[in-house]
């Protein structure tokens, strides 16, 4: 039997991975797809968003969440048993999508495809890195790009990298295809500069495409046939020489609330509340009184998107749950106070 192709979708927090995969599911044209979703933190939101896509033939069993830690650190405990279950199905998927945590290193995942349980039955069709072009334009991966550049010029032997920069480099350095997302938020000149900077950090053999709202023809992303697990040497990693990868630089928590009275200006109020804190990512579900559908909230820095997806299910608790992710040292009490005020 032919090996089942698997596409690894990586990218930093809030880059648009879930939106891209949702678009793939909506345009699968009858192809049997399964998705493994890994999230940083204890509460899965991305899996819930994908289940709300309403795609015929994409059941809850086809969306599998791994929320026990970052997938690159729990390969043996979580990823491999999950892959084996998918491969052992009487009617296995025709293509598997793996959405890594925004803090994951993709290379350890590729190495897992050399394990005996997987190597004869599945292959890495390609590694796709999703990049938030708007965040790159704002310098999110180097908090003060000018200061960093000046320091490096004075002493190139010094290590001035931040955790954000390092993860960004790792994900780009492993990718076969880079998707520049959220390009609709940039003018042509800024987008060209961002693309030039991203291409500078990509592997020479990698390609790049632009996408707005995660919309791309599945033929661009699937069917690359690269067997990336056999090409590990061309994918450099800091952590192979510097030791174990951990996530001590980041933390997350979940804030719960009841129904919100109205959705009018909710995004603006949340943005105002987040603007007082160094929050990298906010995502979750908001229950709006009198509305039959869930309100999905997605925030990267101060930029917030909100939209209604599927109706609340019969018997489902109408609760608001927001996951907050940031660098170590978040003032949880202050953030919760400001978010509660925004939801009031």
N, C-alpha and C positions, 0 to 999 in steps of 0.2 A: 504494500500500500504506500501511496505517496505521503510524505510528511505533511502534517497540517501547518500551514504558514501562520506565524504569530507576529504581529506588529507591536512593538514596544513604543508607547507614546509617553515621552518625558517632557519636562519643562518646569520652570520655576512656579512657585505659588501664584495662582491667578492668571497664568499665561493664556488659558483658554483651552486646556486639554479636554475637559468635559464637554464643552461646547462643540469642539471638533468631533469627538466621538459620537455625540448625539446626532450630529449631521450625517455621519457615516451610517448610523443605524437607520435614520430616516430615508436614506438613499441606497439601502442595501440591495434593492431590486430582487428580493427573494433569497439572497444568499444567507445561509445560516451563520450568524455571527454570535460569538460569546465574548463577554467583557469581564476582565478581572480588574477591579478598582481598588487601589491602595490609597489610604489617606493618612495624613499626619494628625494624630490625636485619636481620641477614643470614640468619637461620634462620626458616623459616615453621613455625609451630605451628598457627595457626588453620585453615589449609587442611587440614592433616592431621586435625584434629578434625572438620571438616566432612565429609571423605571417610570418616570412620569412622561416619557416621550410619546407614549401611546402608539408605538410602532407595531403593526400586526406581525406576529411571528416572533417577536422579541419578548419572551416571558420573563418573569422574575427569576426563574432558574438560570437564565442566560446572563444575568448581571450578578456577579459574585464579588462581595466586599471582603477585603482583608484589612482589618482595623486594629491588628495586634502590634503594630509598629511599622516602621518604614520598611518597605519590601526588600530593599537592598541589604538589610541587616537580618531579615527573617526568611531568607530564601529556603533553607532546608525545612523550617518548621511550618511555613505557611504556603509559599508559592508552589513548591514541588508537589505536595499532596493535592493542592487545588488543580494543578495542571493534570495530574494523573486521573483525578475524578472526571475531568472534562474529556480526556482522551479515552477513558474507559466507557463512556456512554454508548449505549446501543447505536445511537445515531449521533456521532460526535459533530461538533461545529465544523464548518468549512473553513473558517478563519477565526483566529482568536486575537482580541485586542487587549493589551495590558496597559492600563493607565497607572503610571507610577505616582507616588507621592511627589509633591512639589519639592521635597527636600531629598529625593532619592538620587543615588548614583546609578546610572543605567548599566555600567559594565558588569557588576556582580550578577545582575540578572541574566546577561548574555552568557556568562560562564555556566549558569545553571543548565543551559541547554546541552551541555556536554555530559550531564549526569546520565547514567544508564537508563533511568526511568523515563527519560524524555528524548534522548538524542536520536533514537531510531524512529520516533513517532511525530516529532514536531521540529520546526526550524524557525529561526528568526528571519522573517521576510524582510525586515528592515527596522531601523530605529528612527523614529520621527521626533524631533525636538520642536516644541511649540514655543515661540518667543513673543512676548508682549512688546510689540514695537513701540507703543506709547510709553511704557515703563522704561525701556532702554533710552528713549529720547529724553526722558526726565532725569537720567543718571541714577536710576534706582539701584543699579548693580555696583555703583561706586558712590557712596553717599556724598563725597566731595571730589569729583573727578579732577578738578584743577589741582587740588592739594595733593592728591595721590600721584598725579603725573609729575608735579614738581618734586615730590619726595623721591620718586624713583629716578628722576633725572640727576638728583644730587648723589644718590647712592643706589645704583641698580642692584646691589647685593642684598638690600633690605627687603623683607617680606612685608608689603603693605596691603596685602589682599584682605578683603573682608569675607565673611562666610557667604555673603550673597554673590560676590564676584567669583569665588571658588566654585560654587555649585553651578553657576552659569557657564563657566569654562568647561567643567566636567561634562555637562549635558550637551553642549555644543560639540565638544571633542569626541563624543561617541556617536553622533548622529549621522545617518545616511541622507536624511532629508530634513531641512529646517523650514518650518512654516512660520513666516512672519505674520502674526495675527494682529487684529485691531488696527489695520492699516487705514481704515476709514477715519481714524482720529487724528491723522497727521497730514500736513500738506506735502506736496510732491518733493520739495527740497529737503525737508526734515526726514522724510521716509528714505530718500536716497542716501542720506548720511548714515541713518541707522542701518540700512542694508549693507553699506560698505563696512561699517564697524563689525557687524555680525559675521559677514563673510571673512573678515580678517581672522576670526577665531574659529572658523569651521575647519573640518578636515578637508584636504585638497579634493578628495573624490566626492564630497557631499554636494547636494544640490539645494536650491532655495526657491520657495514659492511664496506668494503673498495671498493672504486670505482676509476677508472681512466677515465678521460674525461666524467664523468657523466653517464657512461654506467652501468646500472643495470637491471636485469630482472624485469619487472613491478610486477611480482608476489611477489617479495621481499618487495616492497614498498606499494602495494595496496592490499586491502582485509585483513587488520590486524584485523578489526572488534572489536576495543577496546572501542568504545564509550567513548572517552577520556573526554568528557564534564561531565561525571558522576564520574570522578576520579580526581577532582581538588585538594583535600586535600594532595595528594601525590606529588604535583608539587609546590614546595616552590617558593616564589617571594619576593625579597627585597622590592618591591614597594607597597606591601600590608601593610607593617608596616612603610614604610618611606615616604609615601605620593605619590603625582602625579608623573607620568613619563613624562619627556619632553626631547627635543633634543637640548637644548641650547648649549651643548658641541660640536655640529657638525654643519656644514654649507655646502652648495653646490651652484654651479653656472654653467651656460651653456655657452660654448664658440662656436661661429659659425664662419665658414669660407667657402670659395669657394672650387673649385676642387684642388686636390693635383696633382702635375705634374707626380709623379711616386710613387709606393709603395715600391721600393727597399730601404731597410734599414730604413723604416719609424718607425718600432717598436724600433729600436736602438736609433733613434733620439728622439723619444718621451720619452724613458726610461732615456736618458741623461737629457732631460729637466725636467722631474719629479723628478729626483734624487736630484735636488737643493731645493726641497720643501717637506714639510710634508703632502703629498697627500695620503689619504687612498685608494682612488678608482677613476679610470677613466674609462668611458665607453661611447661608442657612435658609430656613423656611419661616415665613411670617403668616400668622393666622389673622385675617382681616374680618372684622365683624360684618355679617351680612353678605359676604362674598362667598360663592360656592367653591372657588378654586384656591389653591395654595399660592402665596406670593413668594417667589424665589428671589433672594437678595444675594448679589455677588459684588464684592468690593475689593479693589486693589489700591492700596493707599487711600487717597481721598476720593477716587473715582468709583461711583456706585451704579450698578445696573439692577433693575428690578422688573420682573415680569410674572404674570400668572401662568401656571402650567396646568397640571391635572386637577380635577375636582377632588375634594376631600372624600375619602372612602367612607362608606357606611360604618359607623362605630369607631372611626379613627379619631383620636383625641386632637382637637383643634388647639394646638399649642405652637408657640413661637420658640424656635431653637436657633441660636446663632453661634457659630464657631469662630473664635477670635485667635489669630496666629500672629506672633511677632517675635522679635529678638528677645533674648533673656532679659528679665528685669521689668516686664510689663507691670504696670500698676493696676492689678485686676479690679480692686475696689472702685477706683476712679473711673475706669473704663465702663464697668457695669453700671455705675451711677449715671454716666452720660448717655449710655445706650438706653437705659430704662427711661430716662427723660425724653429721649428722641421717640421712643415707642409710645409714650403716654398720650 
